[in-house]
């Protein structure tokens, strides 16, 4: 989530993914880290790409792909099952939907069950 939170500081036209919840749902320490390290983001991306090529891009591209697919296929989707959020950071309790739901998908998936 830190990578996606840092991505939000890029101008909107330069972002691969826009996630307004990426920063607010991080624990305080991670939020502070993102805000302090933002001026060094391009250097961090460069260094991470040297150590693990494709890491930064694969994380934000994966989120973008999921968001795009959900937007395009919204009329044909009966349920969303998210198997990739074991950390629980994108989840909140929801009494109106009967349990935990994904915050990222909640606003666009009205009336569609989102399971984790």
C-alpha positions as CSV (number, residue, x, y, z in Angstrom):
1,X,0.0,0.0,0.0
2,X,2.9,2.4,0.6
3,X,3.8,2.3,-3.1
4,X,0.2,3.2,-4.1
5,X,0.1,5.9,-1.4
6,X,3.3,7.5,-2.8
7,X,1.8,7.3,-6.3
8,X,-1.0,9.7,-5.2
9,X,1.5,12.5,-4.9
10,X,2.3,12.5,-8.6
11,X,0.2,14.9,-10.7
12,X,-3.0,13.1,-11.7
13,X,-2.0,13.0,-15.4
14,X,1.2,11.1,-14.4
15,X,-0.4,8.5,-12.1
16,X,-1.0,4.9,-13.1
17,X,-3.6,4.4,-10.4
18,X,-5.7,6.8,-8.4
19,X,-6.7,5.6,-4.9
20,X,-7.9,8.2,-2.5
21,X,-7.9,5.7,0.3
22,X,-4.3,4.5,-0.1
23,X,-2.8,7.1,2.3
24,X,-5.6,7.5,4.8
25,X,-5.9,3.7,5.6
26,X,-2.2,3.3,6.3
27,X,-1.1,3.1,9.9
28,X,0.3,6.4,11.2
29,X,3.9,5.4,10.9
30,X,3.5,4.5,7.3
31,X,1.6,7.7,6.5
32,X,4.4,9.7,8.0
33,X,7.0,7.7,6.1
34,X,5.2,8.4,2.8
35,X,4.9,12.1,3.5
36,X,8.5,12.4,4.5
37,X,9.9,10.3,1.6
38,X,7.7,11.9,-1.1
39,X,10.5,14.3,-2.3
40,X,12.7,11.2,-2.9
41,X,10.1,9.1,-4.7
42,X,11.8,9.1,-8.1
43,X,15.1,8.1,-6.5
44,X,13.2,5.4,-4.5
45,X,11.6,4.1,-7.7
46,X,15.0,4.0,-9.4
47,X,16.6,2.1,-6.5
48,X,13.8,-0.4,-6.2
49,X,13.9,-1.1,-9.9
50,X,17.6,-1.8,-9.7
51,X,17.0,-4.3,-6.8
52,X,13.7,-5.8,-8.0
53,X,13.0,-4.9,-11.6
54,X,9.3,-4.3,-12.3
55,X,8.2,-4.2,-8.6
56,X,6.9,-0.6,-8.5
57,X,5.1,-0.9,-11.9
58,X,3.7,-4.3,-11.3
59,X,2.0,-3.2,-8.0
60,X,0.3,-0.1,-9.4
61,X,-0.4,-1.7,-12.8
62,X,-2.2,-4.6,-11.1
63,X,-4.4,-2.2,-9.1
64,X,-5.1,-0.2,-12.2
65,X,-6.0,-3.3,-14.2
66,X,-8.5,-4.4,-11.5
67,X,-10.1,-1.0,-11.3
68,X,-10.4,-0.8,-15.1
69,X,-11.9,-4.3,-15.4
70,X,-14.4,-3.5,-12.6
71,X,-15.4,-0.3,-14.4
72,X,-15.8,-1.8,-17.8
73,X,-17.6,-5.0,-16.7
74,X,-19.7,-3.4,-13.9
75,X,-23.0,-4.3,-15.6
76,X,-22.1,-8.0,-15.9
77,X,-20.6,-8.5,-12.4
78,X,-22.6,-10.5,-9.9
79,X,-20.0,-10.5,-7.1
80,X,-16.3,-9.5,-6.5
81,X,-14.1,-12.0,-4.6
82,X,-10.8,-10.4,-3.6
83,X,-8.2,-13.1,-2.7
84,X,-5.3,-10.7,-2.5
85,X,-5.9,-8.7,0.6
86,X,-4.7,-10.8,3.5
87,X,-3.3,-7.8,5.4
88,X,-6.8,-6.4,5.9
89,X,-5.7,-2.8,5.3
90,X,-8.3,-2.2,2.6
91,X,-11.2,-3.6,4.6
92,X,-13.7,-2.1,7.0
93,X,-16.6,-3.4,9.0
94,X,-19.9,-2.7,7.5
95,X,-23.1,-3.4,9.3
96,X,-25.2,-2.5,6.3
97,X,-23.5,-5.1,4.0
98,X,-23.2,-7.9,6.6
99,X,-19.5,-8.1,7.5
100,X,-16.2,-6.8,6.0
101,X,-16.1,-5.1,2.6
102,X,-13.3,-3.7,0.5
103,X,-13.1,0.0,0.8
104,X,-11.6,0.4,-2.6
105,X,-14.5,-1.3,-4.3
106,X,-17.4,-0.2,-2.1
107,X,-18.3,3.1,-3.9
108,X,-18.3,1.6,-7.4
109,X,-19.9,-1.8,-6.5
110,X,-23.1,-0.6,-4.9
111,X,-25.5,-3.6,-4.7
112,X,-22.8,-6.1,-5.7
113,X,-21.3,-8.3,-2.9
114,X,-17.6,-7.8,-2.4
115,X,-16.0,-10.7,-0.5
116,X,-12.5,-11.2,0.8
